[in-house]
Amino acid sequence: IDLIGTSTAPITAPPVDTNDIRRWAIATHWPDPPPPVFVDRAAAEASPWGGFVAPRELDPFAWCPSRPWGGPWLRGMGVEPGRRILNGGQRSRYFAPIRPGDEITAVCRLVDAVEKDMKLGPTTVFTTEQRWTNQRSELVRIGFMTSLYY
């Protein structure tokens, strides 16, 4: 509870590459072909964005050794009571698009922690907020994640 409002140190992903955008679009649309705007330069340049932009759900931290998903409030995973974890849901709001060359920085903050008695026993529900900005300090994404420890 003392950690509510605290944030992690910023983590910055390597610059997003056009091939990151292409590969992500191919993987997430498989087995169907991805929209041309994500894989074809001419289609991207003819789009309202005037060039490549990443699919909204692109995770520029997917290939990073350190990931910005948690903070000191998360307990890790385990099989003993109080360390079993369940994803309670996620939601995201999107702002500036991610473009090739962007360096995305994430900061994770503990928004709330609530203890409840549930069917599986005593449960702690953590809500975290993750803010992504680019190298121009433009807000790219705000994500909220709920984690249940039981």
C-alpha positions as CSV (number, residue, x, y, z in Angstrom):
1,I,0.0,0.0,0.0
2,D,2.9,2.4,0.7
3,L,4.0,2.0,-2.9
4,I,0.8,3.4,-4.4
5,G,1.8,6.4,-6.6
6,T,5.4,5.3,-7.0
7,S,6.9,4.8,-10.5
8,T,9.7,2.7,-12.0
9,A,12.8,4.2,-13.5
10,P,12.3,5.0,-17.2
11,I,13.2,2.3,-19.7
12,T,13.9,3.2,-23.3
13,A,13.6,0.7,-26.2
14,P,16.0,0.7,-29.1
15,P,14.8,2.8,-32.1
16,V,11.8,1.3,-34.0
17,D,12.8,0.0,-37.4
18,T,10.6,-0.3,-40.5
19,N,11.3,-4.0,-40.4
20,D,9.9,-4.1,-36.8
21,I,6.7,-2.6,-38.1
22,R,6.5,-5.1,-41.0
23,R,7.3,-8.1,-38.9
24,W,4.8,-7.1,-36.2
25,A,2.0,-6.6,-38.8
26,I,2.8,-9.9,-40.5
27,A,2.8,-11.8,-37.2
28,T,-0.4,-10.2,-35.8
29,H,-2.4,-10.7,-39.0
30,W,-1.3,-14.2,-39.7
31,P,-2.5,-16.3,-41.6
32,D,-4.1,-13.4,-43.5
33,P,-1.8,-10.8,-45.2
34,P,-1.3,-7.6,-43.2
35,P,-2.7,-4.3,-44.5
36,P,-0.4,-2.9,-47.2
37,V,0.0,0.3,-45.2
38,F,2.3,-1.6,-42.8
39,V,4.4,-3.5,-45.3
40,D,4.5,-1.5,-48.6
41,R,6.3,1.8,-48.8
42,A,4.1,3.2,-51.6
43,A,0.9,2.3,-49.6
44,A,2.4,3.8,-46.4
45,E,3.3,7.1,-48.2
46,A,-0.2,7.3,-49.7
47,S,-1.8,6.9,-46.3
48,P,-3.1,9.8,-44.2
49,W,0.1,9.4,-42.1
50,G,2.4,10.0,-45.2
51,G,4.7,7.1,-44.3
52,F,5.1,4.1,-42.2
53,V,3.5,4.0,-38.8
54,A,3.4,1.0,-36.5
55,P,0.2,-0.9,-35.7
56,R,-1.2,0.5,-32.5
57,E,-0.4,-2.7,-30.5
58,L,3.3,-2.8,-31.5
59,D,5.5,-3.5,-28.5
60,P,8.9,-1.9,-29.0
61,F,10.0,-3.6,-25.8
62,A,9.3,-7.1,-27.0
63,W,13.0,-7.7,-27.9
64,C,14.5,-5.8,-24.9
65,P,16.3,-7.6,-22.1
66,S,14.6,-5.4,-19.5
67,R,10.9,-4.9,-19.8
68,P,8.8,-2.1,-18.2
69,W,5.9,-4.3,-17.1
70,G,6.2,-4.1,-13.3
71,G,7.8,-2.6,-10.3
72,P,8.8,-3.4,-6.8
73,W,5.2,-3.9,-5.9
74,L,4.9,-7.1,-8.1
75,R,5.7,-10.3,-6.3
76,G,6.8,-12.5,-9.1
77,M,5.1,-15.8,-9.9
78,G,4.9,-18.9,-7.9
79,V,2.6,-21.7,-6.8
80,E,2.4,-20.8,-3.1
81,P,-0.5,-18.7,-1.9
82,G,0.0,-15.0,-2.4
83,R,2.4,-15.5,-5.3
84,R,0.1,-17.1,-7.8
85,I,-0.8,-14.5,-10.4
86,L,-3.7,-14.0,-12.8
87,N,-4.0,-11.3,-15.5
88,G,-7.1,-9.3,-14.5
89,G,-7.3,-7.4,-17.8
90,Q,-5.7,-4.6,-19.8
91,R,-6.8,-1.6,-21.6
92,S,-4.9,1.0,-23.6
93,R,-5.4,4.5,-24.9
94,Y,-3.4,5.5,-28.0
95,F,-2.1,9.0,-28.9
96,A,0.9,9.8,-31.2
97,P,1.7,7.1,-33.7
98,I,5.0,5.2,-33.5
99,R,7.1,5.8,-36.6
100,P,10.4,4.3,-37.8
101,G,13.3,5.9,-35.7
102,D,11.2,6.6,-32.7
103,E,12.7,5.7,-29.3
104,I,9.9,4.8,-26.9
105,T,10.4,5.3,-23.2
106,A,8.1,3.7,-20.6
107,V,7.4,4.5,-17.0
108,C,5.2,2.2,-14.9
109,R,3.3,3.5,-11.9
110,L,1.3,1.7,-9.2
111,V,-2.1,3.2,-9.3
112,D,-4.0,1.1,-6.7
113,A,-3.7,-2.0,-4.5
114,V,-6.7,-3.6,-2.9
115,E,-7.0,-6.7,-0.8
116,K,-10.1,-8.7,-1.2
117,D,-11.5,-12.1,-0.1
118,M,-12.4,-14.0,-3.2
119,K,-13.3,-17.6,-4.1
120,L,-9.7,-18.5,-4.3
121,G,-8.9,-17.0,-1.0
122,P,-7.3,-13.7,0.0
123,T,-6.4,-11.7,-3.1
124,T,-4.4,-8.6,-3.7
125,V,-5.5,-6.7,-6.8
126,F,-2.8,-4.3,-8.3
127,T,-3.6,-1.7,-10.9
128,T,-0.6,-0.3,-12.8
129,E,-0.4,2.4,-15.4
130,Q,2.2,2.5,-18.0
131,R,3.0,5.7,-20.0
132,W,4.9,5.6,-23.2
133,T,6.5,8.7,-24.8
134,N,8.7,9.1,-27.8
135,Q,12.0,11.0,-28.0
136,R,10.0,14.3,-28.7
137,S,8.2,13.8,-25.3
138,E,4.9,13.1,-27.2
139,L,2.6,10.8,-25.4
140,V,2.2,7.5,-27.4
141,R,0.2,5.2,-25.2
142,I,-1.2,4.9,-21.7
143,G,-1.9,1.3,-20.7
144,F,-3.6,0.0,-17.6
145,M,-3.1,-3.5,-16.3
146,T,-4.8,-5.3,-13.5
147,S,-2.9,-8.2,-11.8
148,L,-4.4,-10.5,-9.2
149,Y,-2.2,-12.3,-6.6
150,Y,-3.9,-15.0,-4.7
